[in-house]
Amino acid sequence: MAEKSALDILWVIVAGGLVFMMQAGFLCLETGLTRAKNSINVAMKNITDIGVAVLLYWMFGFALMFGWSQGGWYGSTQFFTRVGGEDQWLSAFFFFQAMFVATAATIVSGAVAERLKFGAYIVVTAIISGIIYPFFGHWTWGGFYEGPPGWLASWGFVDFAGSTVVHSVGGWVALAVLLVIGPRTGRFPAQGPPRPIPGWNLPIAMLGTLLLAFGWIGFNGGSTLAMNDQVAGIVANTILAACAGLVVALFVGWILEGTPKVDLPINGCLAGLVAITANCHAVDAASAVMIGGIGALVMLAGGKLLLYFRIDDAVGAIPVHMAAGIWGTIAVALFGNLEILGTGLDREAQLYIQIMGVLVCGLLSFSVSYVLILLLNHIYPLRVTLEEELAGLDVSEHQVEEVPI
């Protein structure tokens, strides 16, 4: 591990603070896109998951992910990470990475909103942050702090800031939970098309989108782990992809739907951000625009596919994070500068390993979470009752009555 300057440490801390801001963005986004009677429950999940995720990550998640590698499969040192001492780089690096695990965990919150018990969500957060994310993260990013790289990275898999490691992991787990708990009541009538369930505060959801885009400056820019000559280009590529995704989703969706629906620029922007995350360090501006724009198209197609299979994602988290994340990871091989990637692979071989990494992520994230959640559901039903769902989770889960004005 190269010696880190005070400027590098400062940049990583600032970038981690920006990623922390994304938690507020997710809270605004998800509460705004769901119904008022469930808004406090959604906000509670967003504020709780960061506490659960970071503490588990400190106890053993960080060790499994960044400890000294055992055969490229898992880390074996840094349990109960000794931050707060003289090793300033360890403290800064842990803080930055802890904000990433919180992001992966909170992706699930919006997808499963309005029907999952609060206690069940805490268990899901523990599964992601304590098991799935650290193991796959080690395979991809292991060795960033100490020791040799994980097995996927040693084969040449590249995911610069986490299109797959963070976003697809969250998306796959969300899909597993949704298949177990089913759609919201009334979302898919026996006859006719799906019934829209609009959010209660769309301006707040838009604010959340802007907060997320702002936080993404740290998400991608901080993944250099140093204040170097790549940072400015990464930040510029990130914003270009976000804007391209926003515009493409807005106008393509406008043509397809016949109206400029509010969720189009929201999820288009986020899909562009997710798509550029894996490759932002190794592409030029034109490629960033193409990657973000195609990410929006992938997101739109993913949303239609979910409706076809009658899977109810309350905020569109799976098309945004899983589908666009898969695209962004594959785009590394299609658009990335091979010299910057530095894997020694030609473009065809790089494409093969990128696809393999996507498949490995899906297999691990979906299968482990689906089996564990299915077993848990037999012991402790994860979904609220019909009466509780109709009353709203704010009342049924937290005993928060609506205050008359």
C-alpha positions in Angstrom: 0.0 0.0 0.0 1.5 3.3 -1.1 1.9 6.0 1.5 -1.0 8.5 1.6 -0.4 12.2 1.9 -2.5 14.5 4.1 -4.2 15.8 1.0 -5.2 12.3 -0.1 -6.6 11.5 3.3 -8.5 14.8 3.3 -10.0 14.1 -0.1 -11.2 10.6 0.9 -12.8 12.0 4.1 -14.6 14.7 2.1 -15.7 12.2 -0.5 -17.0 9.9 2.2 -19.0 12.9 3.5 -20.5 13.4 0.1 -21.4 9.7 -0.1 -23.0 10.1 3.4 -25.2 12.8 1.8 -26.5 10.2 -0.5 -28.3 8.6 2.4 -30.4 11.8 2.8 -31.0 11.7 -1.0 -32.3 8.1 -0.8 -34.5 9.1 2.1 -36.1 12.0 0.2 -36.4 10.0 -3.0 -38.0 7.0 -1.5 -40.4 8.8 0.8 -41.5 11.1 -2.0 -42.2 8.2 -4.4 -44.3 6.3 -1.9 -47.7 7.0 -0.3 -48.0 9.4 2.6 -49.3 6.7 5.0 -46.0 4.9 4.6 -43.6 7.8 4.4 -42.4 7.7 8.0 -41.8 3.9 7.7 -39.7 4.4 4.6 -37.7 7.2 6.3 -37.2 5.0 9.4 -35.7 2.3 7.2 -33.3 4.8 5.6 -32.1 6.2 8.9 -31.9 2.8 10.6 -30.0 0.8 7.9 -26.9 3.1 8.0 -26.6 2.4 11.7 -27.0 -1.4 11.4 -24.8 -1.6 8.3 -21.9 0.5 9.6 -21.7 -1.3 12.9 -21.7 -4.7 11.3 -19.2 -3.5 8.8 -16.9 -2.3 11.7 -17.2 -5.6 13.5 -16.5 -8.0 10.7 -17.7 -6.8 7.2 -14.6 -4.6 6.7 -12.4 -7.5 7.7 -14.0 -9.9 5.3 -13.8 -7.3 2.5 -10.4 -5.7 3.0 -8.5 -7.9 5.4 -5.5 -10.0 4.2 -6.9 -12.3 1.5 -7.2 -16.0 2.0 -6.9 -17.4 -1.5 -8.7 -14.4 -2.9 -12.0 -15.5 -1.3 -12.2 -13.5 2.0 -10.2 -11.3 4.3 -8.9 -12.6 7.6 -7.6 -9.5 9.4 -9.0 -6.2 10.6 -11.9 -7.6 12.6 -13.3 -4.9 14.9 -11.4 -2.4 12.8 -9.1 -0.3 15.0 -10.1 3.1 13.7 -9.7 6.2 15.7 -6.0 5.6 16.4 -2.7 6.8 14.9 -3.3 5.2 11.5 -5.1 8.1 9.8 -5.4 6.3 6.5 -7.1 3.3 8.0 -9.7 5.6 9.6 -10.3 7.5 6.4 -10.5 4.4 4.3 -12.9 2.7 6.7 -15.2 5.7 6.8 -15.3 6.0 3.0 -16.0 2.3 2.6 -18.6 2.2 5.4 -20.6 4.8 3.5 -20.6 2.5 0.5 -22.0 -0.5 2.4 -24.8 1.8 3.7 -25.6 2.7 0.1 -25.8 -0.9 -1.0 -28.1 -1.7 2.0 -30.5 1.2 1.5 -31.2 0.4 -2.2 -33.5 -2.4 -1.0 -35.6 0.0 1.1 -37.4 1.7 -1.7 -38.1 -1.4 -3.8 -39.9 -3.2 -1.0 -41.7 -0.2 0.5 -45.2 -0.3 1.8 -45.4 -4.0 2.7 -42.3 -5.3 4.5 -42.1 -5.3 8.3 -39.6 -3.0 9.8 -37.9 -5.8 11.8 -37.6 -7.9 8.6 -35.9 -5.0 6.8 -33.3 -4.9 9.6 -32.6 -8.5 9.0 -32.3 -7.9 5.2 -29.9 -5.1 5.9 -27.8 -7.4 8.0 -27.7 -10.0 5.3 -26.4 -7.5 2.7 -23.9 -5.6 4.9 -22.6 -8.6 6.9 -22.5 -11.4 4.3 -23.1 -10.6 0.6 -21.5 -7.2 0.2 -18.2 -8.0 2.0 -17.7 -11.3 0.2 -18.3 -10.0 -3.3 -16.5 -6.8 -2.5 -13.4 -8.8 -1.5 -13.5 -10.7 -4.7 -13.5 -7.4 -6.6 -11.8 -4.8 -4.4 -9.8 -7.0 -1.9 -6.2 -5.8 -1.6 -7.1 -2.1 -1.8 -6.0 -1.7 1.8 -3.6 -4.7 2.4 -2.6 -8.0 0.9 -3.2 -9.6 -2.5 -6.3 -8.9 -4.7 -9.5 -11.0 -4.7 -9.9 -13.7 -7.2 -12.2 -11.8 -9.7 -9.8 -8.8 -9.7 -6.9 -11.0 -10.3 -8.6 -12.3 -13.4 -9.0 -8.8 -14.6 -12.5 -7.8 -13.5 -12.9 -4.0 -13.3 -15.6 -2.2 -11.4 -14.1 1.2 -10.5 -16.6 2.6 -8.1 -19.3 -0.1 -7.8 -21.8 -0.4 -10.6 -21.9 -4.1 -9.7 -20.3 -4.2 -6.2 -22.7 -1.7 -4.7 -25.6 -1.1 -7.0 -26.2 -4.5 -8.6 -25.8 -6.2 -5.2 -28.5 -4.0 -3.8 -30.7 -4.6 -6.8 -30.4 -8.4 -6.8 -31.2 -8.6 -3.1 -34.2 -6.3 -3.7 -35.4 -8.7 -6.4 -35.1 -11.7 -4.0 -37.1 -10.0 -1.3 -39.8 -8.9 -3.8 -40.3 -12.5 -5.1 -40.8 -13.7 -1.5 -43.2 -10.9 -0.3 -45.1 -10.2 -3.5 -46.7 -7.0 -4.8 -48.6 -4.3 -2.9 -52.3 -4.9 -2.6 -54.1 -3.6 -5.7 -51.0 -3.2 -7.8 -51.8 -5.9 -10.3 -55.6 -6.4 -10.7 -56.8 -9.8 -11.9 -58.1 -8.1 -15.0 -56.6 -5.2 -16.8 -53.2 -3.4 -16.7 -51.2 -2.7 -13.6 -52.6 0.0 -11.4 -50.2 2.9 -10.7 -49.6 3.9 -7.1 -48.3 7.4 -7.2 -46.1 8.9 -4.6 -47.3 11.6 -2.2 -44.5 14.2 -2.6 -42.8 14.2 -6.0 -40.9 17.5 -5.5 -39.2 15.9 -2.5 -38.3 12.9 -4.7 -36.7 15.3 -7.2 -34.8 16.9 -4.4 -33.6 13.5 -3.4 -32.4 12.9 -6.9 -30.3 16.1 -6.9 -28.8 15.2 -3.5 -27.9 11.8 -4.9 -26.2 13.3 -8.0 -24.3 15.7 -5.7 -23.2 12.8 -3.5 -22.1 10.8 -6.5 -19.2 13.3 -7.0 -17.7 11.7 -3.9 -18.9 8.2 -4.8 -17.0 8.2 -8.0 -14.4 10.9 -7.5 -13.3 9.5 -4.1 -12.8 6.0 -5.5 -9.4 7.1 -6.8 -8.5 7.0 -3.1 -6.2 9.9 -3.7 -6.4 13.5 -4.9 -4.8 12.9 -8.3 -5.1 13.9 -11.9 -8.0 11.5 -12.5 -10.5 13.2 -10.1 -11.6 16.1 -12.3 -12.2 13.9 -15.3 -14.1 11.4 -13.3 -16.4 14.0 -11.8 -17.1 15.5 -15.3 -17.9 12.1 -16.7 -20.2 11.4 -13.8 -22.3 14.6 -14.4 -22.3 14.1 -18.2 -23.7 10.6 -17.8 -26.3 11.7 -15.3 -27.5 14.4 -17.6 -27.6 12.1 -20.6 -29.6 9.5 -18.7 -32.0 12.2 -17.5 -32.6 13.6 -21.0 -32.8 10.2 -22.8 -35.3 8.8 -20.3 -37.4 11.9 -20.3 -37.8 12.2 -24.1 -37.9 8.5 -24.9 -40.4 7.9 -22.1 -42.4 10.9 -23.3 -42.7 9.4 -26.7 -43.6 6.0 -25.4 -46.0 7.1 -22.7 -47.4 10.2 -24.5 -46.7 12.4 -21.5 -43.6 13.5 -19.6 -44.1 11.5 -16.4 -42.3 12.7 -13.3 -40.4 9.5 -12.7 -38.7 9.6 -16.1 -36.0 12.3 -15.3 -35.6 11.0 -11.8 -34.8 7.4 -12.7 -33.1 8.4 -15.9 -30.6 10.6 -14.0 -30.0 7.8 -11.5 -29.6 5.1 -14.2 -27.0 7.3 -15.9 -25.1 7.7 -12.6 -25.2 4.0 -11.9 -24.0 3.1 -15.4 -21.0 5.4 -15.4 -19.8 4.3 -11.9 -17.9 1.2 -13.1 -16.0 2.9 -15.9 -15.8 6.7 -15.1 -12.0 6.6 -14.8 -11.4 5.1 -18.2 -13.7 6.7 -20.7 -13.9 10.0 -22.6 -16.7 12.5 -22.5 -18.5 11.2 -25.6 -18.4 7.7 -24.2 -19.8 8.9 -20.8 -22.8 10.5 -22.6 -23.4 7.3 -24.5 -23.1 5.1 -21.4 -25.5 7.3 -19.4 -28.0 7.5 -22.3 -27.9 3.7 -22.9 -28.2 3.2 -19.1 -31.5 5.1 -19.2 -32.8 2.9 -22.0 -31.8 -0.2 -20.1 -33.6 1.2 -17.1 -36.8 1.8 -19.1 -36.6 -1.7 -20.5 -36.0 -3.2 -17.1 -39.1 -1.4 -15.7 -41.3 -2.8 -18.5 -39.9 -6.3 -17.8 -40.8 -6.1 -14.1 -44.3 -5.1 -15.0 -44.6 -8.0 -17.5 -43.6 -10.5 -14.7 -45.9 -8.6 -12.2 -43.0 -7.7 -9.9 -43.8 -4.6 -7.8 -40.8 -2.4 -7.3 -42.2 0.6 -5.6 -39.6 3.1 -6.7 -37.9 1.5 -9.7 -34.8 0.5 -7.7 -34.1 -2.8 -9.6 -34.1 -1.2 -13.1 -32.0 1.7 -11.9 -29.5 -0.2 -9.8 -29.4 -3.7 -11.0 -30.1 -3.3 -14.7 -28.1 -0.1 -15.3 -25.4 -1.5 -13.0 -25.0 -4.5 -15.2 -24.9 -2.3 -18.3 -22.3 0.0 -16.8 -20.1 -3.0 -15.8 -20.2 -4.4 -19.3 -19.5 -0.9 -20.7 -16.1 -1.1 -19.1 -15.0 -3.5 -21.8 -16.9 -1.8 -24.6 -15.8 1.8 -24.0 -12.9 1.7 -21.5 -9.3 2.7 -22.4 -7.5 -0.6 -22.1 -4.3 1.1 -21.1 -6.0 2.8 -18.2 -7.8 -0.4 -17.2 -4.4 -2.0 -16.9 -5.6 -5.6 -16.8 -3.4 -6.7 -19.8 -6.5 -8.2 -21.5 -7.7 -7.4 -25.0 -11.2 -6.1 -25.5 -12.8 -9.5 -26.1 -11.2 -11.0 -23.0 -12.1 -8.0 -21.0 -15.7 -8.3 -22.1 -15.7 -12.0 -21.1 -14.5 -11.3 -17.6 -16.9 -8.4 -17.1 -19.8 -10.6 -18.0 -18.5 -13.3 -15.7 -18.3 -10.8 -12.9 -21.9 -9.7 -13.5 -23.0 -13.4 -13.4 -21.1 -14.2 -10.3 -22.6 -11.2 -8.5 -26.1 -12.2 -9.5 -25.5 -15.8 -8.5 -24.1 -14.9 -5.1 -26.4 -12.0 -4.2 -29.7 -13.4 -5.4 -29.3 -17.0 -4.4 -27.9 -16.4 -0.9 -30.5 -13.6 -0.1 -33.4 -15.6 -1.6 -32.7 -18.8 0.3 -32.1 -16.9 3.6 -35.2 -14.7 3.2 -37.4 -17.6 2.1 -36.3 -19.6 5.2 -36.8 -16.6 7.5 -40.3 -16.0 6.0 -41.4 -19.5 7.1 -40.3 -18.7 10.7 -41.2 -15.1 10.9 -43.6 -13.7 8.2 -41.9 -10.8 6.6 -45.0 -9.0 5.2 -47.4 -7.0 7.2 -51.0 -8.2 7.3 -53.6 -6.9 4.8 -55.2 -4.7 7.5 -51.9 -3.2 8.4 -51.0 -2.5 4.8 -54.3 -0.8 4.2 -53.9 1.3 7.3 -50.4 2.3 6.4 -47.1 1.2 7.9 -46.6 4.5 9.8 -49.5 3.6 12.0 -49.2 -0.2 12.1 -45.4 -0.4 12.5 -44.6 2.8 14.4 -47.9 3.9 15.9 -47.6 7.3 14.3 -51.0 8.7 13.8 -51.6 11.4 11.2 -51.8 14.8 12.9 -54.8 16.8 11.6 -54.0 20.4 10.5 
